[in-house]
Amino acid sequence: MPFAHLSASLQKRNEQGLLRQRRLLESPQGARVRVDGVDLLSFCSNDYLGLANHPALIHAACEGAEKWGVGAGASHLVTGHTQAHHDLEPALARFVGLPAALLFSTGYMANLGIVTALLGRHDAIFADKLNHASLNDAAQLSRARLHRYPHGSLAALEQVLSESKAAHKLVISDAVFSMDGDIAPAPALLALCEKYNAWLLLDDAHGFGVLGANGKGVLEHFACHSPRIIYMATLGKAAGVAGAFVAGDQTLIDYLVQHARSYVYTTAAPPLQACALQASLGLIAEEGWRRDRLKQWVTRLQDGLNLHNWHLMPSSTPIQPLVIGTSLDVVKLSERLLSTGILVPAIRPPTVPQGTARLRISLSAAHVEEDIDQLIVALNRLAKA
Ligand SMILES: *Cc1c(COP(=O)(O)O)cnc(C)c1O
């Protein structure tokens, strides 16, 4: 039995009720999904603008396949870099108002590539404790000294920044925290970076397409500008497709093309993905009603819930976490919702701190008013039960 210890570990997880199961989706992503044979109203996806199954994106992807075939067939630096990829990069840079951009196949790879290319063992990273796992992994892999500061604590960040003698310093933060839904204080982070000569990497996975009047993300939200900002966003969430990009100074981008290992040593994403993303960028820019709707749903949910023992975390984004407490209670609640046809994921430790197990309600422009009301009625009823 060469894998006996793995089997024992899996069994232990199972006994603790921590074994994770993959739900089988039998429909496209959307507000309503078919899961394991049942039709459900879903508050689970990161498809905030409802673009993942949009006809215009499907059409662009099909046209892209007709024109470019399916596989890119090589890495970007060999022969995988098509005109489709090439055209998307300046479009993304223009959209977020930065000089240049570079496409990656996934957000996870973008973070690994950016951080490991820019920092080494004589450097230091300052990271919010609640940052995404990919940023923590990237920091480890870079071998830079890693300082994790308590969530949102500018005082703690300033303390470690002021003491650091590292050659290069990088402050890293999620722009919108994925399990809490709150927005990082980007202008204050930037001010500290200016004061202590550090770069600022903002991971806008949940802000791109959502924040700002035009969906340009966290930089538009705060009207934030600085050459020391390294902006990163993913394209598989609000943008509805897949992939990610980094944007910033032209020299930064040129350097990453040469040194970001998760860019250099991987096959380019299918060109049809870039074609679908051009269509997505168009809709993000033109259809402001999607963001208006999201704001409406956030307010409607916050105003409609009347729960005594549970509370929504303070969040103005489509991520509306409802803190329940123990893992057992949140799983029970999630199962009760499921039995009424509503799918909301239960998020438990170690993903979130002990005692803060929660339902991670995520809202989408694909929801209609009745969907939000159905969730409100179900939660209000369960809170009394
Ligand atoms: C989803 C996510 C990523 C990873 O992006 P993928 O494209 O899914 O690999 C990175 N950072 C944050 C904050 C995320 O939420």
The ligand as an SDF file (V2000), in Angstrom:
LIG
                    3D

 15 15  0  0  0  0  0  0  0  0999 V2000
   -9.6850   33.6980   -7.4640 C   0  0  0  0  0  0  0  0  0  0  0  0
   -8.5400   34.4640   -6.9410 C   0  0  0  0  0  0  0  0  0  0  0  0
   -7.2470   34.2810   -7.4500 C   0  0  0  0  0  0  0  0  0  0  0  0
   -6.9250   33.1810   -8.4220 C   0  0  0  0  0  0  0  0  0  0  0  0
   -7.4030   33.4680   -9.6840 O   0  0  0  0  0  0  0  0  0  0  0  0
   -7.6650   32.2730  -10.7110 P   0  0  0  0  0  0  0  0  0  0  0  0
   -7.7520   32.9370  -12.0240 O   0  0  0  0  0  0  0  0  0  0  0  0
   -8.9340   31.6350  -10.2670 O   0  0  0  0  0  0  0  0  0  0  0  0
   -6.4930   31.3450  -10.5980 O   0  0  0  0  0  0  0  0  0  0  0  0
   -6.2460   35.1120   -7.0000 C   0  0  0  0  0  0  0  0  0  0  0  0
   -6.4910   36.0470   -6.0630 N   0  0  0  0  0  0  0  0  0  0  0  0
   -7.7160   36.2290   -5.5090 C   0  0  0  0  0  0  0  0  0  0  0  0
   -7.9140   37.2890   -4.4760 C   0  0  0  0  0  0  0  0  0  0  0  0
   -8.7750   35.4310   -5.9280 C   0  0  0  0  0  0  0  0  0  0  0  0
   -9.9780   35.5860   -5.3780 O   0  0  0  0  0  0  0  0  0  0  0  0
  1  2  1  0
  2  3  1  0
  2 14  2  0
  3  4  1  0
  3 10  2  0
  4  5  1  0
  5  6  1  0
  6  7  2  0
  6  8  1  0
  6  9  1  0
 10 11  1  0
 11 12  2  0
 12 13  1  0
 12 14  1  0
 14 15  1  0
M  END
$$$$
